[in-house]
């Protein structure tokens, strides 16, 4: 609201928060009160320092900008075209993953072709060593004639079109959730499972019988042993009970009759045999329990 007088002498009225301010005669009192109530003077400047982005005295040329944090690059993705690019999200998009999959398929196809060519070469060499005379039309080597006498045919050293790289460590990548979890590759799995190739050559029934024997053996073998006396037990709670009873002398007290027992299993059997009705009663009471209403609301 603009405060002006109506005498048109060119001097506006002072702001209404200054005192004294005579009410103008041309304005009604309700308009004058509205002007006083709605006027908000500009607050004084704060004494707190401004943020670094708004401080004009801060020289930003002294410090390099902080590079944004980016997730660890999965090993199978191609390198980014521009490492200094602001956002490296392009290396985790669907296109890059499809390129990686296609590259792996090309390597696999190249490896299969190389194996097939080596088989053909070995077959031809065996035929030559046996002295067979025949004409074989090979799609790669062309038409070759094998004679009993040493032939003048120059054999081509068959190699793959591209250098086969070592298989990289595989990983589980979920781009939508930003998950990257590596798991051991084939080399490490061969170290962990030295009989993997043997088991792959076995039949399914044989593998199932081996798995059954392994599970049966694992159940019979002890998993934990006491470090003090060497007593072995299959489950950890049994080892804890053994340490409490044999080495620490801990006694277990019944909450109903305050009877002290030496083992936790003995306490359980004592409560189940003697105080079974009280245990069932407490369970029923707990099911039917209603939380009391207090002044602060329903208590937990």
C-alpha positions, 0 to 999 in steps of 0.5 A: 500500500502506497502512503501518500497525502491527498494535498498534492504537495509532492511530499509522501507521508512517513512510514506508519511504523514511525511515531507519531503519525497523525492519521490522514483525514482523507483515509478512514481509520480502518484503512489506516489501521490496515496500513499499519498492520500490514507494513513489514519493515525490512529486517536488519542484516543477519550476523551469521556468515553467508553460505560459501556459495553466496559469500562474495569475498570467497575466491573460488579459484583457489580450490579445485571443484570436488569431483562427484562420487561415482560407483565402482565400475564393473569390470565387464563394462567398456571404458568411458569415452571421456573420463573427465565428463561430468556424469559417468552414468552412460557407462551403466546404461543399457546400451553399454551392457548390451555392447558388453554382452555382444562382445562376450558372445563374439569372443565365445563364437571366435573361440568355438570357431578356433576349436573347430578349425583345430579339429579340422587341422588335426583330422587333416594331419592324421589323414596325411600321416596315414598316407591316405590319398583323397581330395578334401574340400575344406571351406577354410583351407580350400581343396587339398590333395594328400598323397603317400609322398610328402606333399608340397602343400603349405599348411596354414597356421590356424589362429583365431581372428582376434587375440583371446583375452583371459575371462574376466571376473564375472559380476552381478550388476543390477543397474536399476538398483545400483547393485554391483556384487562380484563373485568368484570366477571359474579359476577360483571355483576350480581352486575351491572345487578341484573335482569339478571336471570329474563331477561334470562327466558323471551321470545325474544319479551318480551326482545325486548319490554323491550329494547324499553321501556328502550331506550324511557325512556333514551331519555326522562330522562335528562342526565345533570343538572346545578350545579348552578341552577339545570336546567336539559338538555339532552345534554352537549352543551345545558348545556354549552349554559345555563351556558354561557347565564344565569350565565356568560353573554357571548355574541356571535358576528357575524363575518359578521356584528359584531352583538352581540347575547346572545346565540349560537343558536341565532347566528346560526339562525342569520347567516343562515337567514341574511348571508346565501349567504355569507356563501355559497360563502365562502364555494365555495371559499374554495372548489376552493381555490388553494394554491399559489406557493412560493419560498419554494414550495407549501404553505399549 
